[in-house]
Amino acid sequence: MRLWWLLGRSHRRIGKREAIKMSNRRQDPVQIIAQIISLQCLYYVIMGILFTGCHLVYGLPLSLDRFFDLTRTLNMRTEIGRIEISIIFVAAILGAFLLRLIVEKSRKCLDFSATFFAFHFFVSFIYSNFFFPKISWWFSHILALILLVVLGEYLCARRELREIPLLA
């Protein structure tokens, strides 16, 4: 059985073996898992550096609760709440640059970002003894997810659309 693939504007007929080779090359599970783990770890390193900087400047207490506690209310009325929310957004912006370096494909940014935040929610849910997050947590993290996806896709698309230099 022959499969039809659309490559650009022309149709190309390829065999089943070639299609299997192409699909295996594009979807390497080990590489995808390694990319997810490295994105997750580097994102937490960025957040740790930002929280440490705020500890040194503002005297913000350091704790894993800053990362994973769902029962905390991120309140915009307090200085600590504004600092924590801004750290979440700055980490999302820097995470978009991580997507550009690690993922490199704009069509994969949504998948990797959603996987990252789903894993973060799962770990936070367990850390908080299975309490559901406050609405402020949902609001800030969903906005951070949107920011991460949009900026990550933009940066990856710019990288994909760069001209390829050809030697004459």
DSSP file with accessible surface (Angstrom, degrees, kcal/mol):
  #  RESIDUE AA STRUCTURE BP1 BP2  ACC     N-H-->O    O-->H-N    N-H-->O    O-->H-N    TCO  KAPPA ALPHA  PHI   PSI    X-CA   Y-CA   Z-CA
    1    1 A M              0   0  185      0, 0.0    15,-0.4     0, 0.0     2,-0.3   0.000 360.0 360.0 360.0 133.3    0.0    0.0    0.0
    2    2 A R        -     0   0  139     13,-0.1     2,-0.4    14,-0.1    13,-0.2  -0.758 360.0-146.9 -99.0 143.5    1.3    3.4   -1.0
    3    3 A L  E     -A   14   0A  58     11,-1.8    11,-1.7    -2,-0.3     2,-0.5  -0.873   8.3-138.3-109.4 144.2    0.8    6.5    1.1
    4    4 A W  E     -A   13   0A 154     -2,-0.4     2,-0.4     9,-0.2     9,-0.2  -0.865  20.5-173.0-102.0 130.6    0.4   10.1   -0.2
    5    5 A W  E     -A   12   0A  78      7,-1.4     7,-1.7    -2,-0.5     2,-0.8  -0.973  21.9-133.4-122.7 138.7    2.2   12.9    1.5
    6    6 A L  E     +A   11   0A 116     -2,-0.4     2,-0.6     5,-0.2     5,-0.2  -0.805  25.9 179.4 -92.0 112.9    1.8   16.5    0.8
    7    7 A L  E >   -A   10   0A  69      3,-1.8     3,-1.6    -2,-0.8     2,-0.4  -0.919  63.1 -50.6-116.5 103.7    5.3   18.0    0.6
    8    8 A G  T 3  S-     0   0   69     -2,-0.6    -2,-0.0     1,-0.2     0, 0.0  -0.544 115.2 -30.4  70.0-124.7    5.0   21.7   -0.1
    9    9 A R  T 3  S+     0   0  247     -2,-0.4     2,-0.3    -3,-0.1    -1,-0.2   0.424 123.9  76.2-105.3  -2.5    2.7   22.1   -3.1
   10   10 A S  E <  S-A    7   0A  78     -3,-1.6    -3,-1.8     2,-0.0     2,-0.3  -0.836  75.1-125.9-113.1 151.3    3.5   18.9   -4.8
   11   11 A H  E     -A    6   0A 132     -2,-0.3     2,-0.4    -5,-0.2    -5,-0.2  -0.718  23.9-167.7 -89.9 142.0    2.4   15.4   -4.1
   12   12 A R  E     -A    5   0A 120     -7,-1.7    -7,-1.4    -2,-0.3     2,-0.5  -0.995  15.1-137.8-132.2 131.4    5.1   12.7   -3.7
   13   13 A R  E     +A    4   0A 144     -2,-0.4     2,-0.3    -9,-0.2    -9,-0.2  -0.757  29.1 173.9 -91.2 124.8    4.4    9.1   -3.6
   14   14 A I  E     -A    3   0A   2    -11,-1.7   -11,-1.8    -2,-0.5     2,-0.1  -0.923  27.1-113.5-128.7 158.0    6.4    7.2   -0.9
   15   15 A G     >  -     0   0   12     -2,-0.3     4,-2.0   -13,-0.2     5,-0.1  -0.268  31.4-104.3 -84.1 172.4    6.3    3.6    0.3
   16   16 A K  H  > S+     0   0  133    -15,-0.4     4,-2.2     1,-0.2     5,-0.2   0.894 119.1  53.2 -65.5 -39.5    5.2    2.3    3.7
   17   17 A R  H  > S+     0   0  208      1,-0.2     4,-2.3     2,-0.2    -1,-0.2   0.915 109.3  48.7 -63.4 -41.7    8.8    1.7    4.8
   18   18 A E  H  > S+     0   0   83      1,-0.2     4,-2.5     2,-0.2    -1,-0.2   0.894 110.2  52.0 -65.5 -37.9    9.8    5.3    4.0
   19   19 A A  H  X S+     0   0    6     -4,-2.0     4,-2.5     2,-0.2    -2,-0.2   0.902 109.7  49.0 -65.2 -39.5    6.7    6.6    5.9
   20   20 A I  H  X S+     0   0   83     -4,-2.2     4,-2.5     2,-0.2     5,-0.2   0.927 111.3  49.5 -66.5 -41.9    7.6    4.5    8.9
   21   21 A K  H  X S+     0   0  146     -4,-2.3     4,-1.9     1,-0.2    -2,-0.2   0.924 112.6  48.1 -62.0 -42.1   11.2    5.8    8.8
   22   22 A M  H  X S+     0   0   30     -4,-2.5     4,-1.6     1,-0.2    -2,-0.2   0.914 112.9  47.1 -66.7 -40.8   10.0    9.4    8.5
   23   23 A S  H  X S+     0   0   40     -4,-2.5     4,-1.4     1,-0.2    -1,-0.2   0.886 112.3  49.8 -71.1 -35.0    7.5    9.1   11.4
   24   24 A N  H  < S+     0   0  106     -4,-2.5    -1,-0.2     1,-0.2    -2,-0.2   0.868 109.0  53.0 -68.8 -33.9   10.1    7.4   13.6
   25   25 A R  H  < S+     0   0  177     -4,-1.9     3,-0.4    -5,-0.2    -1,-0.2   0.866 112.0  44.7 -69.6 -34.0   12.6   10.1   12.9
   26   26 A R  H  < S+     0   0  104     -4,-1.6     2,-0.4     1,-0.2    -1,-0.2   0.775 114.9  47.1 -80.9 -27.6   10.2   12.9   13.8
   27   27 A Q     <  +     0   0  135     -4,-1.4    -1,-0.2    -5,-0.1     3,-0.1  -0.580  63.4 164.5-121.5  70.3    8.8   11.3   17.0
   28   28 A D     >  -     0   0   68     -2,-0.4     4,-2.2    -3,-0.4     5,-0.2  -0.762  22.3-160.2 -86.3 109.2   11.7   10.1   19.1
   29   29 A P  H  > S+     0   0   83      0, 0.0     4,-2.6     0, 0.0     5,-0.2   0.866  88.4  54.4 -62.6 -34.3   10.3    9.5   22.6
   30   30 A V  H  > S+     0   0  110      1,-0.2     4,-2.4     2,-0.2     5,-0.2   0.931 110.3  46.5 -65.0 -43.0   13.6    9.6   24.3
   31   31 A Q  H  > S+     0   0   94      2,-0.2     4,-2.5     1,-0.2    -1,-0.2   0.916 112.3  50.2 -65.2 -41.7   14.4   13.0   22.8
   32   32 A I  H  X S+     0   0   55     -4,-2.2     4,-2.4     2,-0.2    -2,-0.2   0.933 112.1  47.0 -63.5 -44.2   10.9   14.3   23.7
   33   33 A I  H  X S+     0   0   99     -4,-2.6     4,-2.7     1,-0.2     5,-0.2   0.920 112.1  50.8 -64.4 -41.2   11.2   13.1   27.3
   34   34 A A  H  X S+     0   0   56     -4,-2.4     4,-2.5    -5,-0.2    -1,-0.2   0.899 110.5  49.7 -63.8 -38.5   14.7   14.6   27.6
   35   35 A Q  H  X S+     0   0   18     -4,-2.5     4,-2.5     2,-0.2    -2,-0.2   0.914 111.5  48.4 -66.3 -41.5   13.4   17.9   26.2
   36   36 A I  H  X S+     0   0   43     -4,-2.4     4,-2.6     2,-0.2    -2,-0.2   0.937 113.6  46.8 -64.4 -45.2   10.5   18.0   28.7
   37   37 A I  H  X S+     0   0   98     -4,-2.7     4,-2.8     2,-0.2     5,-0.2   0.930 114.1  47.0 -64.4 -43.6   12.8   17.2   31.7
   38   38 A S  H  X S+     0   0   42     -4,-2.5     4,-2.6    -5,-0.2     5,-0.3   0.912 112.8  49.5 -67.8 -37.8   15.4   19.8   30.7
   39   39 A L  H  X S+     0   0    7     -4,-2.5     4,-2.1    -5,-0.2    -2,-0.2   0.934 113.1  47.5 -63.4 -43.8   12.7   22.4   30.1
   40   40 A Q  H  X S+     0   0   12     -4,-2.6     4,-2.1    -5,-0.2    -2,-0.2   0.940 114.7  45.0 -63.1 -48.5   11.2   21.6   33.5
   41   41 A C  H  X S+     0   0   71     -4,-2.8     4,-2.1     1,-0.2    -2,-0.2   0.924 114.4  47.4 -64.9 -45.1   14.5   21.7   35.4
   42   42 A L  H  X S+     0   0   74     -4,-2.6     4,-2.4    -5,-0.2    -1,-0.2   0.863 109.7  54.3 -67.0 -33.4   15.8   24.9   33.7
   43   43 A Y  H  X S+     0   0    6     -4,-2.1     4,-2.5    -5,-0.3    -1,-0.2   0.927 109.8  46.7 -65.0 -42.8   12.5   26.6   34.4
   44   44 A Y  H  X S+     0   0   42     -4,-2.1     4,-2.5     2,-0.2    -2,-0.2   0.850 109.9  54.1 -68.2 -33.1   12.7   25.8   38.1
   45   45 A V  H  X S+     0   0   80     -4,-2.1     4,-2.6     2,-0.2    -2,-0.2   0.934 109.1  48.8 -63.6 -43.7   16.3   27.0   38.1
   46   46 A I  H  X S+     0   0   30     -4,-2.4     4,-2.5     1,-0.2    -2,-0.2   0.939 112.5  47.3 -61.4 -45.9   15.2   30.3   36.6
   47   47 A M  H  X S+     0   0    5     -4,-2.5     4,-2.8     1,-0.2     5,-0.2   0.902 111.2  52.1 -63.9 -38.3   12.4   30.7   39.2
   48   48 A G  H  X S+     0   0   18     -4,-2.5     4,-2.4     2,-0.2    -1,-0.2   0.916 109.8  48.4 -63.0 -41.7   14.9   29.8   41.9
   49   49 A I  H  X S+     0   0  110     -4,-2.6     4,-2.5     2,-0.2    -2,-0.2   0.923 113.0  48.2 -64.4 -42.3   17.3   32.4   40.7
   50   50 A L  H  X S+     0   0   45     -4,-2.5     4,-2.2     2,-0.2    -2,-0.2   0.918 112.9  47.1 -65.6 -43.0   14.5   35.0   40.6
   51   51 A F  H  X S+     0   0    5     -4,-2.8     4,-1.9     2,-0.2    -1,-0.2   0.888 112.0  51.2 -66.0 -36.5   13.2   34.1   44.1
   52   52 A T  H  X S+     0   0   62     -4,-2.4     4,-2.3    -5,-0.2    -2,-0.2   0.914 109.0  51.0 -65.9 -41.2   16.8   34.2   45.4
   53   53 A G  H  X S+     0   0   31     -4,-2.5     4,-2.3     1,-0.2     5,-0.2   0.911 110.9  47.9 -61.4 -41.1   17.3   37.7   43.9
   54   54 A C  H  X>S+     0   0   19     -4,-2.2     4,-2.5     2,-0.2     6,-1.2   0.832 109.0  55.1 -69.7 -29.8   14.1   38.9   45.5
   55   55 A H  H  X5S+     0   0   74     -4,-1.9     4,-1.1     4,-0.2    -2,-0.2   0.921 111.6  43.7 -66.0 -42.6   15.2   37.4   48.8
   56   56 A L  H  <5S+     0   0  135     -4,-2.3    -2,-0.2     2,-0.2    -1,-0.2   0.878 124.5  34.1 -70.5 -37.5   18.4   39.4   48.6
   57   57 A V  H  <5S+     0   0  107     -4,-2.3    -2,-0.2    -5,-0.2    -3,-0.2   0.924 135.2  19.2 -84.7 -48.6   16.8   42.6   47.5
   58   58 A Y  H  <5S-     0   0  136     -4,-2.5    -3,-0.2    -5,-0.2    -2,-0.2   0.496  98.1-116.0-104.2  -8.0   13.4   42.5   49.3
   59   59 A G     << +     0   0   51     -4,-1.1    -4,-0.2    -5,-0.6    -3,-0.1   0.749  49.7 171.9  77.0  23.8   14.0   40.0   52.1
   60   60 A L        -     0   0    6     -6,-1.2    -1,-0.2    -9,-0.1    -2,-0.1  -0.477  38.1-113.0 -67.1 124.7   11.4   37.6   50.7
   61   61 A P        -     0   0   74      0, 0.0     2,-0.4     0, 0.0    -1,-0.1  -0.379  27.0-128.4 -64.4 139.3   11.6   34.4   52.7
   62   62 A L        +     0   0   88     -7,-0.0     2,-0.3    -2,-0.0     3,-0.0  -0.747  45.6 138.4 -90.5 133.5   12.9   31.4   50.6
   63   63 A S    >   -     0   0   55     -2,-0.4     3,-1.2     1,-0.1     4,-0.4  -0.969  62.8-114.8-165.7 154.4   10.8   28.2   50.7
   64   64 A L  T >> S+     0   0   98     -2,-0.3     4,-2.5     1,-0.2     3,-0.9   0.699 108.9  77.2 -67.3 -17.5    9.5   25.5   48.4
   65   65 A D  H 3> S+     0   0   56      1,-0.2     4,-1.7     2,-0.2    -1,-0.2   0.824  84.2  62.9 -60.2 -31.0    6.1   26.9   49.2
   66   66 A R  H <4 S+     0   0   32     -3,-1.2    -1,-0.2     1,-0.2    -2,-0.2   0.847 113.3  34.4 -61.7 -33.6    6.9   29.7   46.8
   67   67 A F  H <4 S+     0   0   33     -3,-0.9    -2,-0.2    -4,-0.4    -1,-0.2   0.898 134.9  15.1 -84.3 -46.7    7.1   27.1   44.0
   68   68 A F  H  < S+     0   0   28     -4,-2.5     2,-0.7    55,-0.1    60,-0.2   0.469  82.5 113.4-119.0  -5.7    4.6   24.5   44.9
   69   69 A D     <  -     0   0   28     -4,-1.7     3,-0.5    -5,-0.3    56,-0.1  -0.626  34.1-177.1 -81.4 115.8    2.0   25.6   47.5
   70   70 A L  S    S+     0   0    0     -2,-0.7    64,-1.3    54,-0.5    67,-0.2   0.649  76.3  66.7 -82.4 -17.4   -1.5   25.8   45.9
   71   71 A T  S    S+     0   0   57     62,-0.2     2,-0.2     2,-0.1    -1,-0.2   0.613  78.1 101.1 -83.3  -9.8   -3.1   27.1   49.1
   72   72 A R  S    S-     0   0   67     -3,-0.5     2,-0.6    -7,-0.2    62,-0.4  -0.510  71.3-133.4 -73.7 141.6   -1.2   30.4   49.0
   73   73 A T        -     0   0   83     -2,-0.2     2,-1.2    63,-0.1    -2,-0.1  -0.840   6.4-145.1 -97.1 122.0   -3.2   33.3   47.7
   74   74 A L        -     0   0   15     -2,-0.6     2,-0.5    10,-0.1    66,-0.1  -0.748  27.7-169.4 -85.5  96.6   -1.2   35.4   45.2
   75   75 A N    >   -     0   0   55     -2,-1.2     3,-0.9     1,-0.1     7,-0.3  -0.783  24.9-159.2 -99.2 124.5   -2.6   38.8   46.2
   76   76 A M  T 3  S+     0   0  111     -2,-0.5    -1,-0.1     1,-0.2     6,-0.1   0.625  89.0  69.0 -73.1 -13.0   -2.0   41.8   44.0
   77   77 A R  T 3  S+     0   0  215      4,-0.0     2,-0.3     5,-0.0    -1,-0.2   0.714  93.3  64.4 -80.1 -19.7   -2.7   44.1   47.0
   78   78 A T  S <> S-     0   0   67     -3,-0.9     4,-2.1     1,-0.1     5,-0.2  -0.739  82.4-127.7-104.7 156.2    0.4   43.1   48.9
   79   79 A E  H  > S+     0   0  111     -2,-0.3     4,-2.4     1,-0.2     5,-0.2   0.909 110.7  51.7 -66.7 -40.9    4.0   43.7   47.9
   80   80 A I  H  > S+     0   0   79      1,-0.2     4,-2.7     2,-0.2    -1,-0.2   0.915 109.5  50.5 -63.4 -40.8    4.9   40.0   48.3
   81   81 A G  H  > S+     0   0    2      1,-0.2     4,-2.4     2,-0.2     5,-0.2   0.914 110.5  48.7 -63.3 -42.3    2.0   39.0   46.1
   82   82 A R  H  X S+     0   0  117     -4,-2.1     4,-2.4    -7,-0.3    -1,-0.2   0.901 112.0  49.9 -64.6 -38.9    3.0   41.4   43.3
   83   83 A I  H  X S+     0   0   15     -4,-2.4     4,-2.3     2,-0.2    -2,-0.2   0.937 111.5  47.8 -65.1 -45.3    6.6   40.2   43.5
   84   84 A E  H  X S+     0   0    4     -4,-2.7     4,-2.0     2,-0.2    -2,-0.2   0.915 113.3  47.4 -63.8 -42.2    5.5   36.5   43.3
   85   85 A I  H  X S+     0   0   18     -4,-2.4     4,-2.1     1,-0.2    -1,-0.2   0.917 111.8  50.1 -66.3 -40.4    3.2   37.1   40.3
   86   86 A S  H  X S+     0   0   56     -4,-2.4     4,-2.8    -5,-0.2     5,-0.2   0.882 108.3  53.5 -66.8 -33.7    5.8   39.2   38.5
   87   87 A I  H  X S+     0   0    6     -4,-2.3     4,-2.6     2,-0.2    -1,-0.2   0.917 107.2  51.8 -64.5 -39.8    8.3   36.3   39.1
   88   88 A I  H  X S+     0   0    9     -4,-2.0     4,-1.7     1,-0.2    -2,-0.2   0.930 113.6  43.9 -61.5 -42.2    5.9   33.9   37.5
   89   89 A F  H  X S+     0   0   57     -4,-2.1     4,-2.2     2,-0.2    -2,-0.2   0.905 113.5  49.2 -72.2 -40.2    5.5   36.2   34.5
   90   90 A V  H  X S+     0   0   62     -4,-2.8     4,-2.7     1,-0.2     5,-0.2   0.912 110.8  51.4 -65.3 -39.2    9.3   36.9   34.1
   91   91 A A  H  X S+     0   0    0     -4,-2.6     4,-2.2    -5,-0.2    -1,-0.2   0.879 108.5  52.1 -64.9 -34.4   10.0   33.1   34.4
   92   92 A A  H  X S+     0   0    0     -4,-1.7     4,-1.4     2,-0.2    -2,-0.2   0.907 109.6  48.9 -67.4 -39.8    7.4   32.6   31.6
   93   93 A I  H  X S+     0   0   66     -4,-2.2     4,-1.0     2,-0.2     3,-0.4   0.946 114.7  43.8 -64.5 -45.9    9.1   35.1   29.4
   94   94 A L  H  X S+     0   0   69     -4,-2.7     4,-1.5     1,-0.2    -1,-0.2   0.839 108.2  60.4 -67.8 -30.8   12.5   33.5   30.0
   95   95 A G  H  X S+     0   0    0     -4,-2.2     4,-2.4    -5,-0.2    -1,-0.2   0.821  96.5  60.8 -64.3 -29.8   10.9   30.1   29.5
   96   96 A A  H  X S+     0   0    0     -4,-1.4     4,-1.9    -3,-0.4    -1,-0.2   0.895 103.2  49.9 -64.5 -36.7   10.0   31.2   26.0
   97   97 A F  H  X S+     0   0   95     -4,-1.0     4,-1.8     2,-0.2    -1,-0.2   0.856 108.2  53.8 -69.0 -32.7   13.7   31.6   25.3
   98   98 A L  H  X S+     0   0   22     -4,-1.5     4,-3.2     2,-0.2     5,-0.4   0.897 105.9  52.7 -64.9 -39.7   14.2   28.1   26.7
   99   99 A L  H  X>S+     0   0    0     -4,-2.4     5,-2.0     1,-0.2     4,-1.6   0.908 107.5  52.2 -59.8 -41.1   11.5   26.8   24.3
  100  100 A R  H  <5S+     0   0   73     -4,-1.9    -1,-0.2     3,-0.2    -2,-0.2   0.895 116.8  38.8 -62.5 -38.4   13.5   28.4   21.5
  101  101 A L  H  <5S+     0   0  106     -4,-1.8    -2,-0.2    -5,-0.1    -1,-0.2   0.879 128.1  29.4 -79.4 -39.1   16.7   26.7   22.5
  102  102 A I  H  <5S+     0   0   29     -4,-3.2    -3,-0.2    -5,-0.1    -2,-0.2   0.918 130.4  28.3 -91.5 -48.9   15.3   23.3   23.5
  103  103 A V  T  <5S-     0   0    3     -4,-1.6    -3,-0.2    -5,-0.4    -4,-0.1   0.913  71.8-176.2 -84.0 -47.6   12.2   22.7   21.4
  104  104 A E      < +     0   0   87     -5,-2.0     2,-0.5     1,-0.1    -4,-0.1   0.347  52.3  94.7  70.3  -6.8   13.1   24.7   18.3
  105  105 A K    >   -     0   0   91     -6,-0.2     3,-1.2     1,-0.1     4,-0.5  -0.964  63.2-152.0-119.7 127.1    9.8   24.1   16.5
  106  106 A S  G >  S+     0   0   28     -2,-0.5     3,-0.9     1,-0.3     4,-0.5   0.838  95.7  59.7 -67.0 -30.3    6.9   26.5   16.8
  107  107 A R  G 3  S+     0   0  161      1,-0.2     4,-0.3     2,-0.1    -1,-0.3   0.689 105.0  50.3 -73.0 -14.6    4.3   23.8   16.3
  108  108 A K  G <> S+     0   0   36     -3,-1.2     4,-2.5     1,-0.1     5,-0.3   0.530  85.4  88.2 -96.7  -7.0    5.6   22.0   19.4
  109  109 A C  H <> S+     0   0    0     -3,-0.9     4,-2.6    -4,-0.5     5,-0.2   0.903  87.8  48.7 -62.8 -42.9    5.5   25.0   21.8
  110  110 A L  H  > S+     0   0   89     -4,-0.5     4,-2.7     2,-0.2     5,-0.3   0.930 112.5  49.0 -63.1 -42.9    1.9   24.5   22.9
  111  111 A D  H  > S+     0   0   98     -4,-0.3     4,-2.3     1,-0.2    -2,-0.2   0.939 114.9  42.9 -62.2 -48.0    2.4   20.9   23.6
  112  112 A F  H  X S+     0   0   12     -4,-2.5     4,-2.4     2,-0.2    -1,-0.2   0.895 115.7  48.9 -67.9 -39.2    5.6   21.4   25.6
  113  113 A S  H  X S+     0   0    0     -4,-2.6     4,-2.5    -5,-0.3     5,-0.2   0.927 113.0  46.5 -66.7 -44.3    4.2   24.4   27.5
  114  114 A A  H  X S+     0   0   42     -4,-2.7     4,-2.4    -5,-0.2     5,-0.2   0.902 113.0  50.2 -65.4 -39.1    0.9   22.6   28.4
  115  115 A T  H  X S+     0   0   60     -4,-2.3     4,-2.5    -5,-0.3     5,-0.2   0.922 110.2  51.2 -63.4 -42.3    2.9   19.5   29.5
  116  116 A F  H  X S+     0   0    3     -4,-2.4     4,-2.5     1,-0.2    -2,-0.2   0.950 113.6  42.4 -59.9 -50.7    5.1   21.7   31.6
  117  117 A F  H  X S+     0   0   19     -4,-2.5     4,-2.5     2,-0.2    -1,-0.2   0.847 112.7  53.8 -70.5 -30.8    2.2   23.4   33.4
  118  118 A A  H  X S+     0   0   59     -4,-2.4     4,-2.4    -5,-0.2    -1,-0.2   0.929 111.8  45.2 -66.2 -43.0    0.3   20.1   33.8
  119  119 A F  H  X S+     0   0   97     -4,-2.5     4,-2.7     2,-0.2     5,-0.2   0.914 112.5  51.8 -65.2 -41.0    3.3   18.5   35.4
  120  120 A H  H  X S+     0   0    3     -4,-2.5     4,-2.5    -5,-0.2    -2,-0.2   0.914 110.7  48.1 -62.0 -41.9    3.8   21.6   37.6
  121  121 A F  H  X S+     0   0   53     -4,-2.5     4,-2.7     2,-0.2    -2,-0.2   0.926 111.3  50.6 -64.0 -42.8    0.1   21.5   38.7
  122  122 A F  H  X S+     0   0  121     -4,-2.4     4,-2.0     2,-0.2    -2,-0.2   0.939 113.2  44.3 -61.6 -46.7    0.4   17.7   39.5
  123  123 A V  H  X S+     0   0   41     -4,-2.7     4,-2.7     1,-0.2    -1,-0.2   0.921 115.3  48.8 -65.4 -41.0    3.5   18.2   41.6
  124  124 A S  H  X S+     0   0    0     -4,-2.5     4,-2.1    -5,-0.2   -54,-0.5   0.876 108.2  54.7 -66.1 -36.6    2.0   21.2   43.3
  125  125 A F  H  <>S+     0   0   40     -4,-2.7     5,-2.6     2,-0.2     6,-0.4   0.918 112.4  42.5 -63.7 -42.4   -1.2   19.3   44.0
  126  126 A I  H ><5S+     0   0   78     -4,-2.0     3,-1.6     1,-0.2    -2,-0.2   0.923 113.1  52.7 -70.1 -42.5    0.7   16.5   45.7
  127  127 A Y  H 3<5S+     0   0   89     -4,-2.7    -2,-0.2     1,-0.3    -1,-0.2   0.857 107.5  52.9 -61.9 -34.2    2.9   19.0   47.6
  128  128 A S  T ><5S-     0   0    6     -4,-2.1     3,-0.6   -60,-0.2    -1,-0.3   0.141 120.8-106.3 -89.5  18.3   -0.2   20.8   48.9
  129  129 A N  T < 5S-     0   0  122     -3,-1.6    -3,-0.2     1,-0.2    -2,-0.1   0.890  73.8 -56.6  57.6  42.4   -1.7   17.6   50.3
  130  130 A F  T 3 <S+     0   0  130     -5,-2.6     2,-0.3     1,-0.2    -1,-0.2   0.772  93.4 149.5  64.2  31.6   -4.3   17.5   47.5
  131  131 A F    <   -     0   0  121     -3,-0.6    -1,-0.2    -6,-0.4    -3,-0.1  -0.739  48.5-117.1 -88.9 145.3   -5.8   20.9   48.1
  132  132 A F        -     0   0  153     -2,-0.3    -1,-0.0     1,-0.1    -7,-0.0  -0.556  35.9-103.4 -81.6 146.4   -7.2   22.7   45.1
  133  133 A P        -     0   0   14      0, 0.0   -62,-0.2     0, 0.0    -1,-0.1  -0.244  32.1-106.6 -70.3 157.5   -5.6   26.0   44.1
  134  134 A K     >  -     0   0   97    -64,-1.3     4,-1.8   -62,-0.4     3,-0.5  -0.330  33.3-107.5 -73.7 162.1   -7.0   29.4   44.8
  135  135 A I  H  > S+     0   0  142      1,-0.2     4,-2.8     2,-0.2     5,-0.2   0.854 119.8  58.3 -63.2 -32.3   -8.4   31.4   41.9
  136  136 A S  H  > S+     0   0   22      2,-0.2     4,-2.4     1,-0.2    -1,-0.2   0.871 104.3  51.6 -66.5 -34.4   -5.4   33.7   41.9
  137  137 A W  H  > S+     0   0   13     -3,-0.5     4,-2.3     2,-0.2     5,-0.2   0.939 112.2  45.8 -65.0 -46.7   -3.1   30.8   41.4
  138  138 A W  H  X S+     0   0   94     -4,-1.8     4,-2.5     2,-0.2     5,-0.3   0.933 113.6  49.7 -59.6 -47.7   -5.2   29.7   38.4
  139  139 A F  H  X S+     0   0  135     -4,-2.8     4,-2.1     1,-0.2     5,-0.2   0.941 113.8  43.2 -60.1 -49.8   -5.3   33.2   37.0
  140  140 A S  H  X S+     0   0    2     -4,-2.4     4,-2.1     1,-0.2    -1,-0.2   0.907 117.1  45.8 -67.7 -38.6   -1.6   33.9   37.2
  141  141 A H  H  X S+     0   0   16     -4,-2.3     4,-2.3    -5,-0.2    -1,-0.2   0.853 111.6  50.7 -76.4 -32.0   -0.5   30.5   35.9
  142  142 A I  H  X S+     0   0   84     -4,-2.5     4,-2.5    -5,-0.2    -1,-0.2   0.919 112.3  47.7 -69.6 -40.1   -3.0   30.4   33.0
  143  143 A L  H  X S+     0   0   68     -4,-2.1     4,-2.6    -5,-0.3    -2,-0.2   0.903 111.9  50.4 -64.5 -38.6   -1.8   33.9   32.0
  144  144 A A  H  X S+     0   0    0     -4,-2.1     4,-2.8     2,-0.2    -2,-0.2   0.897 109.4  51.4 -65.4 -38.2    1.8   32.7   32.3
  145  145 A L  H  X S+     0   0   42     -4,-2.3     4,-2.7     2,-0.2     5,-0.2   0.932 110.7  47.8 -62.9 -45.2    1.0   29.7   30.1
  146  146 A I  H  X S+     0   0   90     -4,-2.5     4,-2.7     1,-0.2     5,-0.3   0.929 113.3  48.1 -61.4 -44.8   -0.5   31.9   27.4
  147  147 A L  H  X S+     0   0   63     -4,-2.6     4,-2.3     1,-0.2     5,-0.4   0.922 112.2  49.3 -61.6 -43.3    2.5   34.2   27.6
  148  148 A L  H  X S+     0   0    3     -4,-2.8     4,-2.1     1,-0.2     5,-0.2   0.926 114.3  44.7 -62.5 -44.4    4.9   31.3   27.4
  149  149 A V  H  X S+     0   0   15     -4,-2.7     4,-2.8     2,-0.2     5,-0.3   0.954 116.2  44.0 -67.6 -49.8    3.1   29.7   24.4
  150  150 A V  H  X S+     0   0   92     -4,-2.7     4,-2.2    -5,-0.2    -2,-0.2   0.950 119.8  40.4 -64.9 -48.5    2.7   32.9   22.4
  151  151 A L  H  X S+     0   0   47     -4,-2.3     4,-2.7    -5,-0.3     5,-0.2   0.900 115.7  52.0 -68.2 -38.4    6.2   34.3   22.9
  152  152 A G  H  X S+     0   0    0     -4,-2.1     4,-2.5    -5,-0.4     5,-0.2   0.922 111.0  47.1 -63.3 -43.3    7.7   30.8   22.5
  153  153 A E  H  X S+     0   0   74     -4,-2.8     4,-2.6    -5,-0.2     5,-0.2   0.904 112.3  51.0 -64.6 -39.5    5.9   30.2   19.2
  154  154 A Y  H  X S+     0   0  130     -4,-2.2     4,-2.3    -5,-0.3    -2,-0.2   0.947 112.8  44.5 -62.7 -47.9    7.0   33.7   18.0
  155  155 A L  H  X S+     0   0   14     -4,-2.7     4,-1.8     1,-0.2    -2,-0.2   0.899 115.4  47.5 -65.7 -40.1   10.6   33.1   18.8
  156  156 A C  H  X S+     0   0    0     -4,-2.5     4,-2.4    -5,-0.2   -50,-0.2   0.895 111.2  51.4 -68.0 -38.8   10.7   29.6   17.3
  157  157 A A  H  X S+     0   0   30     -4,-2.6     4,-2.0    -5,-0.2    -2,-0.2   0.897 108.3  52.0 -65.3 -39.5    8.9   30.8   14.2
  158  158 A R  H  < S+     0   0  149     -4,-2.3     4,-0.3     1,-0.2    -1,-0.2   0.904 111.5  47.5 -62.3 -38.6   11.5   33.6   13.8
  159  159 A R  H >< S+     0   0   68     -4,-1.8     3,-0.9     1,-0.2    -2,-0.2   0.895 112.0  49.3 -69.2 -39.1   14.2   31.1   14.1
  160  160 A E  H 3< S+     0   0   82     -4,-2.4    -1,-0.2     1,-0.2    -2,-0.2   0.828 109.9  52.0 -68.5 -30.4   12.6   28.7   11.6
  161  161 A L  T 3< S+     0   0  141     -4,-2.0    -1,-0.2    -5,-0.2    -2,-0.2   0.386  80.0 121.6 -91.4   3.7   12.1   31.5    9.1
  162  162 A R  S <  S-     0   0  149     -3,-0.9     2,-0.1    -4,-0.3    -3,-0.0  -0.354  73.4-100.9 -62.6 148.0   15.7   32.7    9.1
  163  163 A E        -     0   0  186      1,-0.1    -1,-0.1    -2,-0.0    -2,-0.1  -0.449  29.2-129.7 -70.2 142.5   17.4   32.6    5.7
  164  164 A I        -     0   0  142     -2,-0.1     2,-0.2    -3,-0.1    -1,-0.1  -0.834  24.1-128.2 -93.2 118.4   19.7   29.7    5.1
  165  165 A P        -     0   0  119      0, 0.0     2,-0.5     0, 0.0    -1,-0.0  -0.494  22.7-157.9 -70.5 132.2   23.1   30.9    3.9
  166  166 A L        -     0   0  155     -2,-0.2     2,-0.4     0, 0.0    -2,-0.0  -0.919  12.6-131.2-111.1 134.1   24.2   29.2    0.7
  167  167 A L              0   0  174     -2,-0.5     0, 0.0     1,-0.1     0, 0.0  -0.689 360.0 360.0 -83.7 134.9   27.8   29.1   -0.3
  168  168 A A              0   0  153     -2,-0.4    -1,-0.1     0, 0.0     0, 0.0  -0.342 360.0 360.0 -86.1 360.0   28.4   30.0   -3.9
